[in-house]
Amino acid sequence: MERLTFEQLPEAIGRVLARLDEIEQLLLNSQAEAVTDETMNVKQAAEYLKLKIPTVYSKVSRREIPFNKPGKNLHFLKSELFAWIQAGRKKTKQEINLDIDHKLHLKKSK
């Protein structure tokens, strides 16, 4: 492993962040593949999401949650609910700061 100078740190951090993004995507994809396309009813979806049934109905009516409605009954795919949960992940302060540093570095290097 090579020793970095202070001037090389921003570029090295940028490479590390890019690799970290790749690893994160690989992990998310492998987790999503592990979730089967099991079909669930409202009660099962509420249990899976750890929400109350009226909350699930409310989210459906506001189209905040993925669902299928062939006929009168609501159906949910476990894989879609899992992806919906993953999409709501919020970055930590450290991740936000690293992203800002990375973007500033890219702007300076242009």
C-alpha positions in Angstrom: 0.0 0.0 0.0 1.4 3.4 -1.0 1.8 6.3 1.4 -0.3 9.3 0.5 0.7 12.9 0.7 -1.7 15.5 2.0 -2.4 16.7 -1.5 -3.4 13.2 -2.6 -5.9 12.8 0.2 -9.0 14.3 -1.6 -8.5 12.1 -4.6 -8.0 9.0 -2.5 -11.1 9.8 -0.5 -13.0 10.2 -3.7 -11.9 6.8 -4.9 -12.8 5.3 -1.5 -16.3 6.8 -1.7 -16.8 5.5 -5.2 -15.8 2.0 -4.1 -18.0 2.3 -1.0 -21.0 3.2 -3.2 -20.3 0.2 -5.4 -20.1 -2.1 -2.3 -23.3 -0.6 -0.9 -25.2 -1.3 -4.2 -23.9 -4.8 -4.3 -25.1 -5.4 -0.7 -28.5 -3.8 -1.4 -28.9 -5.9 -4.6 -28.0 -9.1 -2.8 -30.5 -8.4 0.1 -33.2 -7.6 -2.5 -32.6 -10.9 -4.2 -32.9 -12.7 -0.9 -36.4 -11.4 -0.4 -38.9 -13.6 -2.3 -41.8 -12.3 -4.3 -44.2 -13.6 -1.7 -47.7 -12.0 -2.1 -49.2 -10.6 1.1 -52.6 -9.3 2.1 -53.1 -6.1 4.1 -52.7 -7.7 7.5 -49.5 -9.5 6.5 -48.1 -6.3 4.9 -48.9 -4.4 8.1 -47.1 -7.0 10.2 -44.1 -7.0 7.9 -43.8 -3.2 7.9 -44.6 -3.1 11.6 -47.5 -0.7 11.0 -51.1 -0.7 12.0 -53.6 -1.8 9.3 -55.3 1.7 9.1 -51.8 3.2 8.5 -51.3 0.8 5.5 -54.7 1.7 4.1 -53.8 5.4 4.5 -50.5 5.0 2.7 -52.2 3.1 -0.1 -54.8 5.8 -0.5 -52.0 8.4 -0.8 -50.0 6.1 -3.1 -47.0 6.2 -0.8 -46.6 2.5 -0.8 -46.4 0.0 -3.7 -49.5 -2.2 -4.0 -51.5 -4.3 -6.5 -55.3 -4.3 -6.7 -56.6 -6.9 -9.0 -60.3 -6.6 -8.2 -61.4 -5.5 -4.8 -58.5 -6.8 -2.6 -55.2 -5.3 -2.0 -52.0 -7.3 -2.5 -48.4 -6.5 -1.7 -45.2 -8.1 -3.0 -42.7 -8.6 -0.2 -39.8 -7.6 -2.6 -41.5 -4.3 -3.5 -42.1 -3.5 0.2 -38.5 -4.3 1.0 -37.3 -2.0 -1.8 -39.7 0.7 -0.5 -38.1 0.4 2.9 -34.6 0.6 1.5 -35.5 3.7 -0.6 -36.3 5.5 2.6 -32.8 5.2 4.1 -31.4 8.5 5.3 -27.7 9.2 5.2 -25.8 9.8 8.4 -24.1 13.2 9.0 -20.8 11.6 8.2 -22.0 10.3 4.9 -23.4 13.7 4.0 -20.2 15.5 4.9 -18.1 13.0 2.9 -20.4 13.5 -0.1 -20.0 17.2 0.1 -16.2 16.9 0.4 -16.2 14.6 -2.6 -18.4 16.9 -4.7 -16.2 19.9 -3.8 -13.1 18.0 -4.7 -14.6 17.1 -8.1 -15.6 20.7 -8.7 -12.0 21.9 -7.9 -10.4 19.3 -10.1 -12.4 20.5 -13.2 
